[in-house]
Amino acid sequence: ELCEAISYNAVTSLLYEVSATPKPGLVDRLNQGAHRDMDFFSFMASSAVLSPYFYKCAEKGTEFSEQQSKGPELLFETLRPLGLAAEKAMYRATGGANTHKGLIFSVGIICAAAALCYARDREPGTELKTEKICNTVSGMTQGICAGELASMTKRSSLTHGERIYIKYGARGIRGEVEDGFPTVRKYALRYSAA
């Protein structure tokens, strides 16, 4: 039941995001923005195939809660194969367009962290606190920037975020998760609660 609720909320967030209109330069209900390889319907198709992935991430979090002696960074490692499978499903659903790769990464981690926090508390009616989930995300991903961004110059194909890191030193989504989503907590959540 917990995994279903977390998965439902994750997919609903993807659907709400693409439905927000207007979003100049980005895909919304009315246009493709700056993208030529995706549209509103490719985002819908991608969202639909990601539901089982988010469920499995939450499931990993609940399973991990029973292993009290293990650090949260090990939970992150168990998510990697799920994330790669989710990316393949996304590419199949969209005909090769990258509609949700960043969200597969970040929302998958959030699903696992939320399930872990809830399962470890085990108090009926307990509200999950944003700070606790974000701190768990940070604990799960400590060292990801140093480990992944430092070694990427040896690869031949880089993502847009990796090229930005090389050029400007911006850590992108990896930095956000390692720091527990400070931008979301500082800016977005203030307005969504109002």
Secondary structure, 3 states (H helix, E strand, C coil): CHHHHHHHHHHHHHHHHHHCCCCCCCCCCCCCCCCCCCCHHHHHHHHHHHHHHHHHHHHHHHHHCCCCCCCHHHHHHHHHHHHHHHHHHHHHHHCCCCCCHHHHHHHHHHHHHHHHHHHHHCCCCCCCCHHHHHHHHHHHCCCHHHHHHCCHHHCCCCCHHHHHHHHHCCCHHHHHHHCCCHHHHHHHHHHHCC
